[in-house]
Amino acid sequence: MKHPARPRGKRSHKTGVSEPAAEYAAGPVVTIDATGRMVLPKKIREHYGADRFVVRETEKHIELVPVKPISSLLGILPDLDLKAIYRDHDREVAKEDEE
């Protein structure tokens, strides 16, 4: 008498927890303190060049999306004369103050 074939791969044990095993993958682990703060490892912050992140919540996980600093936009328009823009702004503010 032949035994039925067993499924190959990881065995799934029902422990009452519904999270998939992928959520326990190896990698940097971030802990959250009693006040709700978490610290991302320096290597990750430097890799993305950001110290602020947008938190996105999906059905099964949370994503942190880096927010680039406004200074990263400097130089994007090479012909932009920032000094002239600041001069014009200062002139407009002075004119409004006179009124």
PyMOL commands that set and color helices and strands:
alter all, ss='L'
color gray80, all
select helices_A, chain A and resi 21-24+42-48+70-73+82-98
alter helices_A, ss='H'
color red, helices_A
select strands_A, chain A and resi 53-57+62-66
alter strands_A, ss='S'
color yellow, strands_A
deselect
rebuild
show_as cartoon
